[in-house]
Amino acid sequence: MTPEENFHANLYKDPAALFRSELTRRLCYLIPSVALMIVWLATQDRSYAILGYGILLYQTVYGLVLVRRGVQTTNRVLTKFGTKD
């Protein structure tokens, strides 16, 4: 098994740790974005809003890329080590 496949197989051994790491990752993008929106409301400077939405857009696109990679790796693991019916 490759290191990438091993990593994905081990992700599901501790669901609480997986949830905590995902929550931390999401909050690292959400908190600055919300802060920029609050600054935009206070200053009415459009650049803060653009940057705040840009952070969320980046996080969404990057998350989709990671999901695609994860699904492909999980598919390889299941195909390689899955049981035949």
Backbone as a chain_set.jsonl record, in Angstrom:
{"seq": "MTPEENFHANLYKDPAALFRSELTRRLCYLIPSVALMIVWLATQDRSYAILGYGILLYQTVYGLVLVRRGVQTTNRVLTKFGTKD", "coords": {"N": [[0.861, -1.178, 0.0], [0.575, 2.212, -0.836], [1.994, 5.227, 0.682], [0.1, 7.316, 0.571], [-2.31, 5.935, 0.181], [-2.325, 4.459, 2.549], [-2.534, 6.543, 4.408], [-5.143, 7.516, 3.845], [-6.637, 5.247, 4.446], [-6.226, 5.059, 7.186], [-7.476, 7.322, 8.13], [-10.095, 6.942, 8.949], [-10.01, 5.521, 11.264], [-10.037, 6.963, 13.618], [-12.597, 8.738, 14.143], [-13.291, 11.013, 15.657], [-10.939, 12.531, 15.824], [-10.611, 13.065, 13.126], [-12.856, 14.682, 12.683], [-12.242, 16.863, 14.382], [-9.885, 17.877, 13.186], [-10.85, 18.616, 10.675], [-12.759, 20.534, 11.395], [-11.094, 22.479, 12.548], [-9.594, 23.185, 10.291], [-11.598, 24.288, 8.65], [-12.456, 26.464, 10.22], [-10.19, 28.042, 10.17], [-10.364, 29.328, 7.774], [-12.911, 30.435, 7.798], [-13.171, 32.224, 10.019], [-11.303, 34.454, 9.506], [-12.564, 35.353, 7.15], [-15.155, 36.122, 8.005], [-14.374, 38.13, 9.766], [-13.293, 39.977, 7.951], [-15.632, 40.653, 6.588], [-17.022, 41.969, 8.611], [-15.342, 44.151, 8.986], [-15.697, 45.301, 6.491], [-18.4, 46.051, 6.682], [-18.154, 48.036, 8.616], [-16.407, 49.908, 7.461], [-17.198, 50.251, 4.848], [-15.581, 49.758, 2.681], [-15.066, 48.263, -0.26], [-13.069, 46.447, -0.953], [-12.46, 44.847, 1.245], [-14.699, 43.189, 1.421], [-14.511, 41.821, -1.024], [-12.097, 40.453, -0.649], [-12.81, 38.889, 1.575], [-14.871, 37.249, 0.504], [-13.34, 36.072, -1.454], [-11.576, 34.486, 0.028], [-13.365, 32.562, 1.009], [-14.219, 31.457, -1.427], [-11.812, 30.385, -2.405], [-11.332, 28.456, -0.398], [-13.51, 26.763, -0.799], [-13.112, 25.797, -3.456], [-10.583, 24.589, -3.175], [-11.237, 22.687, -1.258], [-12.963, 21.056, -2.755], [-11.141, 20.019, -4.604], [-9.518, 18.527, -2.871], [-11.396, 16.664, -1.951], [-11.959, 15.294, -4.312], [-9.444, 14.112, -4.844], [-9.259, 12.511, -2.557], [-11.435, 10.771, -2.877], [-10.661, 9.413, -5.182], [-8.336, 8.13, -4.255], [-9.408, 6.568, -2.168], [-11.058, 4.951, -3.691], [-9.104, 3.527, -5.131], [-7.909, 2.104, -3.018], [-10.078, 0.568, -2.083], [-10.613, -0.912, -4.38], [-8.237, -2.31, -4.699], [-7.991, -3.752, -2.278], [-10.483, -4.662, -1.651], [-13.176, -6.964, -0.981], [-14.345, -9.678, -2.941], [-17.592, -10.298, -4.148]], "CA": [[0.0, 0.0, 0.0], [1.362, 3.441, -0.893], [1.772, 6.08, 1.846], [-1.158, 8.053, 0.397], [-3.395, 4.992, 0.441], [-2.282, 4.156, 3.976], [-3.063, 7.721, 5.103], [-6.601, 7.55, 3.681], [-7.225, 4.118, 5.164], [-6.139, 5.343, 8.616], [-8.307, 8.478, 8.485], [-11.373, 6.553, 9.516], [-9.813, 4.796, 12.511], [-10.377, 7.863, 14.726], [-13.515, 9.734, 13.584], [-13.275, 12.257, 16.442], [-9.769, 13.294, 15.389], [-10.905, 13.527, 11.771], [-13.785, 15.793, 12.819], [-11.527, 18.01, 14.963], [-8.971, 18.466, 12.206], [-11.663, 19.261, 9.635], [-13.327, 21.736, 11.995], [-10.008, 23.461, 12.655], [-9.271, 23.642, 8.935], [-12.688, 25.156, 8.178], [-12.462, 27.705, 10.996], [-9.043, 28.851, 9.744], [-10.817, 30.133, 6.642], [-14.172, 31.108, 8.105], [-12.992, 33.334, 10.959], [-10.809, 35.652, 8.813], [-13.548, 35.83, 6.192], [-16.184, 36.845, 8.76], [-13.752, 39.358, 10.264], [-13.222, 40.911, 6.829], [-16.993, 41.138, 6.327], [-17.337, 42.943, 9.664], [-14.581, 45.361, 8.651], [-16.376, 45.906, 5.341], [-19.603, 46.73, 7.17], [-17.76, 49.221, 9.377], [-15.709, 50.904, 6.64], [-17.812, 50.313, 3.51], [-14.539, 49.602, 1.671], [-15.435, 47.061, -1.004], [-11.952, 45.498, -1.058], [-12.57, 43.883, 2.346], [-15.724, 42.209, 1.046], [-13.96, 40.995, -2.1], [-11.112, 39.562, -0.045], [-13.542, 37.942, 2.415], [-15.504, 36.265, -0.371], [-12.26, 35.353, -2.127], [-11.111, 33.446, 0.944], [-14.366, 31.488, 1.0], [-14.177, 30.811, -2.74], [-10.597, 29.569, -2.425], [-11.54, 27.32, 0.494], [-14.464, 25.86, -1.439], [-12.47, 25.151, -4.608], [-9.532, 23.72, -2.661], [-11.923, 21.564, -0.618], [-13.432, 20.158, -3.809], [-9.971, 19.326, -5.139], [-9.123, 17.524, -1.883], [-12.405, 15.598, -1.956], [-11.756, 14.499, -5.532], [-8.266, 13.279, -4.627], [-9.582, 11.523, -1.53], [-12.332, 9.765, -3.456], [-9.866, 8.594, -6.088], [-7.463, 7.274, -3.453], [-10.26, 5.59, -1.503], [-11.47, 4.005, -4.73], [-7.966, 2.638, -5.394], [-7.752, 1.22, -1.864], [-11.18, -0.407, -2.088], [-10.453, -1.788, -5.531], [-7.077, -3.158, -4.465], [-8.118, -4.625, -1.123], [-11.883, -5.02, -1.414], [-13.531, -8.384, -1.133], [-15.2, -9.971, -4.091], [-18.874, -10.905, -3.73]], "C": [[0.907, 1.242, 0.0], [1.103, 4.278, 0.361], [0.459, 6.864, 1.762], [-2.358, 7.151, 0.687], [-3.472, 4.637, 1.919], [-2.865, 5.313, 4.794], [-4.588, 7.738, 5.028], [-7.282, 6.392, 4.414], [-7.24, 4.385, 6.667], [-7.003, 6.519, 9.055], [-9.545, 8.071, 9.271], [-11.243, 5.746, 10.804], [-10.191, 5.639, 13.722], [-11.289, 8.972, 14.195], [-13.512, 11.052, 14.356], [-12.093, 13.133, 16.035], [-9.976, 13.85, 13.981], [-11.837, 14.734, 11.816], [-13.075, 17.037, 13.362], [-10.61, 18.673, 13.945], [-9.736, 19.177, 11.1], [-12.289, 20.547, 10.156], [-12.285, 22.839, 12.105], [-9.671, 24.043, 11.289], [-10.337, 24.613, 8.419], [-12.69, 26.496, 8.909], [-11.297, 28.619, 10.623], [-9.384, 29.728, 8.535], [-12.038, 30.976, 7.001], [-13.977, 32.331, 8.996], [-12.403, 34.57, 10.278], [-11.824, 36.232, 7.816], [-14.647, 36.628, 6.889], [-15.617, 38.159, 9.296], [-13.65, 40.41, 9.155], [-14.597, 41.465, 6.468], [-17.413, 42.175, 7.374], [-16.599, 44.253, 9.403], [-15.228, 46.066, 7.463], [-17.627, 46.66, 5.779], [-19.257, 48.021, 7.902], [-17.182, 50.305, 8.484], [-16.37, 51.163, 5.292], [-16.767, 50.301, 2.396], [-14.738, 48.242, 1.005], [-14.32, 46.019, -1.064], [-11.981, 44.468, 0.071], [-13.598, 42.791, 2.013], [-15.207, 41.275, -0.041], [-12.96, 40.0, -1.538], [-11.794, 38.505, 0.825], [-14.213, 36.859, 1.588], [-14.457, 35.451, -1.124], [-11.703, 34.231, -1.268], [-12.082, 32.272, 0.948], [-14.38, 30.736, -0.325], [-12.967, 29.896, -2.839], [-10.792, 28.3, -1.598], [-12.484, 26.296, -0.137], [-13.827, 25.104, -2.599], [-11.397, 24.176, -4.132], [-10.145, 22.493, -1.976], [-12.437, 20.565, -1.637], [-12.285, 19.372, -4.43], [-9.537, 18.223, -4.172], [-10.115, 16.367, -1.838], [-12.219, 14.7, -3.172], [-10.558, 13.578, -5.366], [-8.561, 12.166, -3.623], [-10.461, 10.409, -2.06], [-11.553, 8.847, -4.392], [-8.966, 7.63, -5.32], [-8.264, 6.198, -2.739], [-10.733, 4.532, -2.489], [-10.347, 3.023, -5.047], [-7.78, 1.637, -4.253], [-8.824, 0.143, -1.867], [-11.069, -1.382, -3.242], [-9.323, -2.782, -5.294], [-7.327, -4.186, -3.363], [-9.547, -5.045, -0.817], [-12.129, -6.505, -1.606], [-14.44, -8.548, -2.34], [-16.464, -10.674, -3.586], [-19.076, -12.253, -4.341]], "O": [[1.884, 1.306, 0.747], [0.098, 4.066, 1.039], [-0.216, 7.053, 2.775], [-3.304, 7.561, 1.359], [-4.563, 4.527, 2.478], [-3.6, 5.09, 5.756], [-5.254, 7.953, 6.041], [-8.383, 6.551, 4.941], [-8.177, 3.977, 7.353], [-7.237, 6.691, 10.251], [-9.984, 8.796, 10.165], [-12.25, 5.33, 11.377], [-10.619, 5.099, 14.743], [-10.8, 10.042, 13.832], [-13.712, 12.109, 13.758], [-12.238, 14.35, 15.915], [-9.564, 14.971, 13.683], [-11.64, 15.7, 11.079], [-13.285, 18.14, 12.858], [-10.566, 19.9, 13.854], [-9.309, 20.235, 10.637], [-12.344, 21.545, 9.437], [-12.562, 23.997, 11.792], [-9.485, 25.252, 11.15], [-10.011, 25.639, 7.822], [-12.9, 27.542, 8.294], [-11.405, 29.839, 10.747], [-8.747, 30.757, 8.314], [-12.167, 32.113, 6.544], [-14.574, 33.376, 8.738], [-12.95, 35.659, 10.45], [-11.927, 37.449, 7.662], [-15.031, 37.697, 6.413], [-16.3, 39.183, 9.283], [-13.893, 41.593, 9.394], [-14.711, 42.628, 6.081], [-18.087, 43.151, 7.045], [-17.16, 45.334, 9.577], [-15.299, 47.295, 7.434], [-17.888, 47.768, 5.311], [-20.0, 48.999, 7.813], [-17.428, 51.49, 8.709], [-16.12, 52.194, 4.667], [-17.032, 50.777, 1.291], [-14.592, 47.201, 1.645], [-14.598, 44.829, -1.212], [-11.566, 43.326, -0.131], [-13.377, 41.613, 2.295], [-15.441, 40.068, 0.017], [-12.974, 38.827, -1.912], [-11.391, 37.342, 0.809], [-14.134, 35.679, 1.93], [-14.668, 34.27, -1.399], [-11.394, 33.15, -1.771], [-11.662, 31.116, 0.897], [-14.535, 29.515, -0.346], [-13.078, 28.761, -3.304], [-10.458, 27.203, -2.045], [-12.267, 25.091, -0.012], [-13.991, 23.889, -2.707], [-11.313, 23.056, -4.635], [-9.623, 21.386, -2.105], [-12.359, 19.357, -1.416], [-12.437, 18.192, -4.746], [-9.225, 17.111, -4.599], [-9.713, 15.212, -1.701], [-12.312, 13.478, -3.064], [-10.632, 12.396, -5.703], [-8.158, 11.019, -3.819], [-10.26, 9.239, -1.732], [-11.766, 7.635, -4.391], [-8.845, 6.46, -5.682], [-7.85, 5.039, -2.703], [-10.798, 3.35, -2.153], [-10.593, 1.828, -5.215], [-7.524, 0.458, -4.495], [-8.534, -1.038, -1.681], [-11.4, -2.559, -3.095], [-9.437, -3.956, -5.646], [-6.932, -5.345, -3.487], [-9.791, -5.719, 0.184], [-11.386, -7.198, -2.3], [-15.203, -7.649, -2.694], [-16.402, -11.535, -2.707], [-20.097, -12.895, -4.095]]}, "num_chains": 1, "name": "protein.A"}
